[in-house]
C-alpha cells in the first residue's frame, strides 16, 4: 500500500474511533435520561440499539487487525493502532453498561432513596469519557493525567452514594412502608447502577492510559 494511502487509513481509524465514542456517549446519556424520567420506551431503545455499538466495534476491530497484519506498523504508528484497538474495547464495554441502565429502568418497581444523586455521578462519568476522547483526538498527554485524577472524585461520589443507601436502609422506615422483597430488589438495582457508573469512569481512565502510551510511550497510567 502506498505511504499516502496508509496514512489516510490511519486518519480514518482515528475518526472512526471518535465516531464510536460519540455513539457510546449518546447511549450512556439516553440510559441516564431513561433512569431519571422512568422512560420505558427510551430504556428499550438503549437496549435495542446496543447492536449498533457492537457492529461498530467489530468493524473497527477488523480495521485494526488489517493494519497490524498487512502494514506491520512500527514505533508511533504501532502504538496508535494498538491503543485504538484497546480504546474501542473500552467503548464497547461502556455501551454494555449503558444497556444495563436501560434494563434497570425496565425492572425497577419504585423510586428508592431519591436523595442519592445518581445523575450527578452519571454526569461526572460522561465528562470523563468526553475528556478522555478529546485527549485521544488532540494527543494531549496532560489531559490524560487530568482524567485519571478526576477518577478519584468519581470513586468518592460512588462510595458516598453506596454508603448513604445502606445507612438509609438501616436507619430509615423504608422497610415499614414497602414490601421487603420488592424493596431489596430495587435497592440492589440502585447499587448496581452506582457500580456500573463507577466502571464507566474506570473505562475512561483506561482510554486515557492507552492514549498516554500512544503519545509518549508512557505506561504510567496503565494498571
CORNORRA-V151054 format. One record per run of one state. SS is the DSSP state (A for helix, B for strand, O for the rest). FROM is the first residue (numbers start at 0). TO is the last residue. If there is no record, write none. Layout:
ss:SS from:FROM to:TO
ss:SS from:FROM to:TO
//
This chain:
ss:O from:0 to:1
ss:A from:2 to:36
ss:O from:37 to:38
ss:A from:39 to:47
ss:O from:48 to:48
ss:A from:49 to:70
ss:O from:71 to:73
ss:A from:74 to:106
ss:O from:107 to:116
ss:A from:117 to:137
ss:O from:138 to:139
ss:A from:140 to:170
ss:O from:171 to:172
ss:A from:173 to:176
ss:O from:177 to:178
ss:A from:179 to:215
ss:O from:216 to:222
//
